[in-house]
């Protein structure tokens, strides 16, 4: 079955262009021009999309508010499309749970590439996910990460992370103690075709720490190496413990 993408933009010509490029690449496209309709489509019990391309500047409900509402109900992947080039808008958008962002004017081919990159993180039949299925859970003192089930537990309590946050955590946890630069994490998690400010990593690390209950001023799980990047702090659990 073709993967279904919801394109949300109040400019019909932009929806038409994105539809043409996405359909040419084998996607099924549904579209709408308002925040209310976007929420109806994104949360439908039948025919829901696998990913949403969401314009920030919608006429009725701000795109960021649409994203916040979606996040209250699901971890449906969302890529923000914005005409606001200021970095603060991008970071605020990612801070409420976006998986990526694209700034207008954009290359339709770049948008399709970003859609593919995000979907590769979540589709169970992707090469990356299939490669993980034989791997055992990652076990540490006070934490278990199951890449196959896409689950995390801290002190025996299940923690809800976004798709991208979990991928970041797995990237760090597979090499405990190793320091990863922001550019290395971008390549491992976002993919080689990421274009944008490296500080998006900081935004997602901050959100992940909050979900894990990890105090940035005295971290137990994710450490900051000033001027370089981040590292995973927990020690692997002993076999049989």
ChimeraX attribute file (.defattr): number of C-alpha atoms within 10 A of each C-alpha:
attribute: neighborCount
match mode: 1-to-1
recipient: residues
	/A:1	6
	/A:2	10
	/A:3	14
	/A:4	19
	/A:5	23
	/A:6	23
	/A:7	26
	/A:8	28
	/A:9	25
	/A:10	19
	/A:11	13
	/A:12	13
	/A:13	10
	/A:14	14
	/A:15	20
	/A:16	13
	/A:17	11
	/A:18	21
	/A:19	21
	/A:20	14
	/A:21	15
	/A:22	23
	/A:23	16
	/A:24	11
	/A:25	13
	/A:26	12
	/A:27	17
	/A:28	16
	/A:29	19
	/A:30	17
	/A:31	21
	/A:32	18
	/A:33	19
	/A:34	22
	/A:35	26
	/A:36	16
	/A:37	14
	/A:38	25
	/A:39	16
	/A:40	11
	/A:41	20
	/A:42	22
	/A:43	17
	/A:44	11
	/A:45	8
	/A:46	8
	/A:47	11
	/A:48	17
	/A:49	20
	/A:50	16
	/A:51	22
	/A:52	27
	/A:53	24
	/A:54	28
	/A:55	27
	/A:56	25
	/A:57	18
	/A:58	19
	/A:59	13
	/A:60	11
	/A:61	16
	/A:62	15
	/A:63	24
	/A:64	24
	/A:65	14
	/A:66	20
	/A:67	26
	/A:68	15
	/A:69	14
	/A:70	19
	/A:71	17
	/A:72	8
	/A:73	9
	/A:74	11
	/A:75	17
	/A:76	21
	/A:77	26
	/A:78	24
	/A:79	24
	/A:80	24
	/A:81	25
	/A:82	22
	/A:83	14
	/A:84	13
	/A:85	12
	/A:86	10
	/A:87	13
	/A:88	10
	/A:89	15
	/A:90	23
	/A:91	19
	/A:92	14
	/A:93	25
	/A:94	23
	/A:95	19
	/A:96	17
	/A:97	27
	/A:98	27
	/A:99	25
	/A:100	23
	/A:101	24
	/A:102	22
	/A:103	17
	/A:104	12
	/A:105	10
	/A:106	12
	/A:107	12
	/A:108	16
	/A:109	13
	/A:110	14
	/A:111	20
	/A:112	17
	/A:113	16
	/A:114	22
	/A:115	21
	/A:116	13
	/A:117	18
	/A:118	21
	/A:119	16
	/A:120	16
	/A:121	20
	/A:122	18
	/A:123	13
	/A:124	14
	/A:125	10
	/A:126	12
	/A:127	11
	/A:128	13
	/A:129	16
	/A:130	13
	/A:131	11
	/A:132	14
	/A:133	14
	/A:134	10
	/A:135	11
	/A:136	11
	/A:137	17
	/A:138	16
	/A:139	19
	/A:140	18
	/A:141	13
	/A:142	15
	/A:143	20
	/A:144	20
	/A:145	22
	/A:146	18
	/A:147	19
	/A:148	16
	/A:149	9
	/A:150	15
	/A:151	15
	/A:152	22
	/A:153	16
	/A:154	15
	/A:155	10
	/A:156	10
	/A:157	12
	/A:158	14
	/A:159	14
	/A:160	16
	/A:161	20
	/A:162	20
	/A:163	18
	/A:164	22
	/A:165	22
	/A:166	22
	/A:167	20
	/A:168	20
	/A:169	21
	/A:170	19
	/A:171	18
	/A:172	21
	/A:173	23
	/A:174	12
	/A:175	13
	/A:176	17
	/A:177	16
	/A:178	13
	/A:179	17
	/A:180	19
	/A:181	16
	/A:182	19
	/A:183	18
	/A:184	15
	/A:185	19
	/A:186	22
	/A:187	12
	/A:188	14
	/A:189	22
	/A:190	22
	/A:191	17
	/A:192	12
	/A:193	12
	/A:194	18
	/A:195	13
	/A:196	14
	/A:197	13
	/A:198	14
	/A:199	14
	/A:200	20
	/A:201	23
	/A:202	16
	/A:203	17
	/A:204	23
	/A:205	21
	/A:206	18
	/A:207	19
	/A:208	22
	/A:209	20
	/A:210	12
	/A:211	14
	/A:212	21
	/A:213	14
	/A:214	16
	/A:215	14
	/A:216	15
	/A:217	8
	/A:218	9
	/A:219	14
	/A:220	15
	/A:221	22
	/A:222	25
	/A:223	22
	/A:224	18
	/A:225	12
	/A:226	7
	/A:227	8
	/A:228	12
	/A:229	17
	/A:230	22
	/A:231	22
	/A:232	23
	/A:233	19
	/A:234	18
	/A:235	15
	/A:236	15
	/A:237	14
	/A:238	9
	/A:239	6
	/A:240	4
	/A:241	6
